[in-house]
């Protein structure tokens, strides 16, 4: 039987959007390959183990702290729309990560692109 953690990691590794996961101290604990590539000029994989706050200006750090406090305030507070990136035509969200009991254990940023897929449907030939 396949380990569920391997399955979860495989989902993240296959995602074409950048995924950066942080713990409650804002330490970057995981970056999928898309995130490593996206943030290569800022250190790529070398950012893991470092503070996400070091990658943001003061205003952004304040917003991240504000959202983290909101996540902590209620188990129902799990997603915040944070930004529309016009250049890349995508929405950006901050998502709470919780354990089985609903306790906050971290967070990540989710990117949802609005562009229509250009890949041919079912093109497996």
C-alpha positions as CSV (number, residue, x, y, z in Angstrom):
1,X,0.0,0.0,0.0
2,X,1.3,3.5,-0.9
3,X,2.1,5.8,2.0
4,X,-0.4,8.7,2.2
5,X,2.4,11.2,2.8
6,X,4.0,10.1,-0.5
7,X,0.7,10.7,-2.3
8,X,0.4,14.2,-0.7
9,X,3.9,15.1,-1.7
10,X,3.4,13.8,-5.2
11,X,0.4,16.0,-5.7
12,X,2.4,19.1,-4.6
13,X,5.5,18.1,-6.7
14,X,3.3,17.7,-9.8
15,X,1.5,21.1,-9.4
16,X,2.6,23.6,-12.1
17,X,1.9,26.5,-9.8
18,X,4.4,27.5,-7.1
19,X,3.7,26.1,-3.7
20,X,5.7,27.5,-0.7
21,X,4.7,26.1,2.7
22,X,5.6,27.9,6.0
23,X,5.3,27.0,9.6
24,X,3.9,29.3,12.2
25,X,7.3,31.1,12.7
26,X,7.2,31.9,8.9
27,X,10.0,29.4,8.2
28,X,9.9,28.0,4.7
29,X,9.6,24.3,5.2
30,X,8.7,23.2,1.7
31,X,8.9,24.4,-1.9
32,X,7.6,22.4,-4.8
33,X,9.7,22.3,-8.1
34,X,7.6,25.1,-9.6
35,X,8.4,27.3,-6.6
36,X,12.1,26.5,-6.7
37,X,12.2,27.6,-10.4
38,X,10.0,30.6,-9.8
39,X,12.1,32.0,-7.0
40,X,15.5,30.9,-8.4
41,X,16.9,34.4,-8.7
42,X,16.1,34.9,-5.0
43,X,17.8,31.7,-3.9
44,X,15.4,28.9,-5.1
45,X,15.8,25.8,-3.0
46,X,18.2,27.7,-0.7
47,X,15.2,29.6,0.7
48,X,14.1,26.5,2.5
49,X,14.8,26.9,6.2
50,X,14.8,30.7,6.0
51,X,12.1,33.1,7.0
52,X,9.5,34.0,4.4
53,X,9.4,37.5,6.1
54,X,12.9,38.1,4.7
55,X,11.4,38.0,1.2
56,X,8.8,40.7,1.8
57,X,8.7,44.4,2.5
58,X,7.3,45.9,5.7
59,X,3.8,46.4,4.4
60,X,3.6,42.7,3.2
61,X,5.0,41.4,6.5
62,X,2.2,43.3,8.4
63,X,-0.4,41.8,6.1
64,X,1.0,38.3,6.6
65,X,1.0,38.7,10.4
66,X,-2.6,40.1,10.2
67,X,-3.8,37.1,8.2
68,X,-2.0,34.6,10.5
69,X,-3.7,36.2,13.5
70,X,-7.0,35.9,11.7
71,X,-6.3,32.2,11.0
72,X,-5.5,31.7,14.7
73,X,-8.8,33.4,15.8
74,X,-11.1,30.7,14.4
75,X,-10.9,27.2,13.0
76,X,-13.3,28.5,10.3
77,X,-10.8,31.1,9.0
78,X,-8.9,29.2,6.3
79,X,-8.6,31.3,3.1
80,X,-7.9,34.9,2.2
81,X,-7.8,36.4,-1.3
82,X,-4.6,38.5,-1.2
83,X,-3.7,39.7,-4.7
84,X,-4.5,39.7,-8.4
85,X,-1.4,39.6,-10.5
86,X,-2.4,41.2,-13.7
87,X,0.8,40.4,-15.6
88,X,0.4,36.7,-15.0
89,X,-3.5,36.8,-14.9
90,X,-3.8,35.0,-11.6
91,X,-5.4,35.3,-8.2
92,X,-3.4,34.7,-5.1
93,X,-4.7,33.3,-1.8
94,X,-3.2,32.6,1.6
95,X,-4.4,29.3,2.9
96,X,-4.4,28.0,6.5
97,X,-3.0,24.5,7.1
98,X,-4.5,22.6,10.1
99,X,-4.0,19.3,11.7
100,X,-6.8,16.7,12.3
101,X,-8.0,18.6,15.4
102,X,-8.3,21.8,13.5
103,X,-5.3,23.5,15.1
104,X,-3.3,25.8,12.9
105,X,0.1,24.3,11.9
106,X,1.2,26.5,9.1
107,X,0.1,28.2,5.9
108,X,0.8,28.5,2.2
109,X,0.2,30.7,-0.8
110,X,-2.0,29.4,-3.6
111,X,-1.9,30.7,-7.1
112,X,-4.9,30.2,-9.5
113,X,-4.2,31.2,-13.0
114,X,-7.1,32.6,-15.1
115,X,-5.7,31.8,-18.5
116,X,-7.4,29.1,-20.5
117,X,-5.4,25.9,-20.9
118,X,-3.5,25.7,-24.2
119,X,-2.7,21.9,-23.9
120,X,-4.8,19.7,-26.2
121,X,-7.5,17.8,-24.3
122,X,-6.6,14.1,-23.8
123,X,-3.4,14.5,-25.9
124,X,-1.7,11.3,-24.9
125,X,-0.5,10.1,-28.3
